[in-house]
Structure formats: structure tokens, C-alpha cells
Amino acid sequence: MYSQVYQSRSAVLTGFSSLVADLGGNASELLTWAGLPAELDTNSEQLIPYDLVEKLLEHAAQTLNCTDFGLRLAAKQDIHMLGALGLLLENCPTVGAALSLSQTFISTHVRSELWRLQQYDNQCVIQRQQLTHASSLARQSKELSLAVCVRLLRTLAGSDFEVLYVNFTHDKISRDSTYSSFFQCPVRFNQEYNQIGFPKRFLQQPVVRYSPDRRKYLLQRLQGQLNYYAGDIIQQVNSLILQTLGSSDLTLATIANFMGLEKRTLQRRLADRGTTFKALLNDARVGQARWLLHSSQIDITRISELLGYSDITSFSRAFKTATGVSPRQWRNQENPHSS
């Protein structure tokens, strides 16, 4: 039986140390209490158990007497934390295209979450699904996730982006004024789902282009991630593949460009390590497919699209070659009650 470990990139805690310092606390002590590395801020690519993230956020909120800790942390996070994906999102033609691309980011970088975009006549709803919890509450992590999503939408669509409502499944933990100030829309609690509603017209809104300074900053962040794996070309390529998985721009040429290399140079360096870009991409796709088949009920055709396959036949062939069974057989054997 395939055992899924739910992890996330440590970038999910971007701004944590700064916020704790603002509140007069000791970030290293809080991180150590949660069983996380005290120097977590130095590597946004480190994979950490998401249940520890949930526990950390709840403990920090209680210890620092800050009921809106998740919202305040969200205010310190933006598209910079996405690294390579941030560069791709800024080049999407519309907000709808960017949202389609960012679905892969959520499931790749915070593996305990699935996000679903639902379209109706005049509005769209982004729904967050949580696959595992450190506790039945996990209120701070829910508020952080939806708040970051709203900030991302406003970054992509521009200052005129309108949020119709935000729904949370938990009880209210801060003042009404705190929520209204952050979200600038009605916020409802004890709802069936964690959701963000917005007018459907924004799907066609052109993505706001960033300034050269912002792009430079993103490239510097990306270079920092690559420097962490200095000397290990496979780890560098794997890191970039995971950040851009499912994107139509995920090609050998794109990855080589991110790394400041010629395409043939990257091919040669990977060959020297006994592998190819195609093999690394296939491993990443199959790994992500195994998780999605195990942890969700997303349609298999949709999974093949999310992972960037040209059609479901190509996906099924690649998956069976790697695992010995078809995607549907894998799902049934891992979740016998799913069919």
C-alpha cells in the first residue's frame, strides 16, 4: 500500500520569523517547539511535514496572543514565494490562465491541499480542500491559505479585483473589523467549505505585468534556490520541474534558461550524471500522479492535463511503464472504495 506523507515547501512559512519578531517573540524557539529547523528561513525549498506547520501556526497564535496570526503572516507573503512559477504566472495572458497554471503549484508545493475552481453564470468559486489535519481546528492555516490566495488574485488581476465573499469552515477567531479590513468583503464562518467567490469576468482580465525590479527580485530568489543545490545539477533541475509542473512552458529550453545555461549544455551535464531531462520530468509527473490518484477524486483525464500530458493515452502509457499498472488500477488498489 502506498503511504502518502503530506509535506510542503518551507516557503509556506515565508515571513514567519519577521512576524514573530514584530510581535516580540522568538521564532527559533517556536520552530524548535514544533520540531522544525530553527534556520528554516534560509531555504524556501526544504520539504517539511504540513502537520507541523499547522501546529506551529496555532501555537504561535496562542503564545503571542495574536488571534489573526495567519492573516498577518499572509500579509508578508506574495508571489515572490513561488519562485520559478511566479515568473511563469506573470507571463500568462489572463487571470483564468494563471489560475489554471497555479492549480499545479498548490498540489505540488503544499501537498495536503487541493484547490478547485468552479464556474457559474456570473461568478467563480475557488474551493480549498484539506486532505489532512494536525488537529480538528487548524484555523490559522486555513486563514493563511485563503488570505494568500486572495493576495495572489489581487496581484494577478490588479487593484480593481473584487472578492464577493470568503467562507471558512471554522468559528470566527478574530474581530469582524480584522476580517473586513483584510478581505474587503463579507466573511462567513461555520460554512460547509473554505471558499473564495469572485465575479466570473475576472477570468478574462489580462494579468498585470510586473516591473523590471519585481522580475529582478524573482530571478534573484530563483538563483538563491539554485545556489542551495550548487554542484548537484539533478537537484537543481528537479527543483525547477516541481515548481513548474503542468505548465505548457515546462521544457528543457525553459529550464535551461532559468539556470542560465544553453540547452545543449544542460543536456550534456545531465548525461554526465546518467540521466536526461525527459527522465526527470517523467519521474516528477508519475510521483505527482501517484499522490493525486491516492489523495483525491480528481478525474483521471484532468490529472493528465494538470501534469502537462498531451492526452490521457500518453499519461496512461507513461504511468503504467513506471508502476506496472494503469492509473485507474492504481487508484482502485490504493483507495478500494473510490470506485
Protein Blocks (a to p, Z undefined) as FASTA:
>chain_A
ZZddddddfklmgoklmmmmmnopafklmmmmnopafklmmomkbccdfklmmmmmmmmm
mmnopaklmmmmmmmgcfklnmmmmmmmmmpfbfklmmmmmmmmmmmmmmmbccdddddf
kbccdddddfbdfbfnlmmmmmmmmmmmmmmmmmmnojkbccfbdcdfbdcfbdfklmmm
mnopacdehifbdcddddfklmmpccddddfklmmmmmmmmmmmmmmmgoiamlmmmmmm
mmmgoiaklcfklmmmmnopafklmmmmmmmnopafklmmmmmmmmmmmmmmmmmccdfk
lmmmmnopabfklmmmmmmmmnopafklmmmmmmmmlZZ
